[in-house]
């Protein structure tokens, strides 16, 4: 099983098409949407984890590109600025993977980077903006 987190940018001419569903039907891939903002008649962006055989993965990415979708490897990490964090716990409520959790009884917010899917939901939830995205590369799939 091959799996990667991708950032998909949909031009406004493509947002109405069922391209993600076609990845399942035509390429036998599974996906987990981690974050999405797609509005009718406007550009959309989706962060998803795409999984399947390596060949089907490559074919699925080729299909996306042929539809006008820009596909980028989500090679980025989340980082917590410990000096800014006040351990309020707001980020733990929105973290879908449990990468952010509260240590009891101390009530400290812990960040496990290994569990983080880089969905970025913690960024707007953080009152002090202690959570930051750190790009590790900017590689587009070809």
CORRA-V188004 format. One record per run of one state. SS is the DSSP state (~ for helix, > for strand, _ for the rest). FROM is the first residue (numbers start at 0). LEN is the number of residues. If there is no record, write none. Layout:
# CORRA-V188004
SS,FROM,LEN ; SS,FROM,LEN
This chain:
# CORRA-V188004
_,0,1 ; >,1,9 ; _,10,8 ; ~,18,9 ; _,27,2 ; >,29,8 ; _,37,6 ; >,43,9 ; _,52,1 ; ~,53,13 ; _,66,3 ; >,69,4 ; _,73,2 ; >,75,5 ; _,80,9 ; ~,89,4 ; _,93,6 ; >,99,4 ; _,103,4 ; >,107,4 ; _,111,1 ; ~,112,3 ; _,115,5 ; ~,120,5 ; _,125,5 ; >,130,5 ; _,135,4 ; >,139,1 ; _,140,2
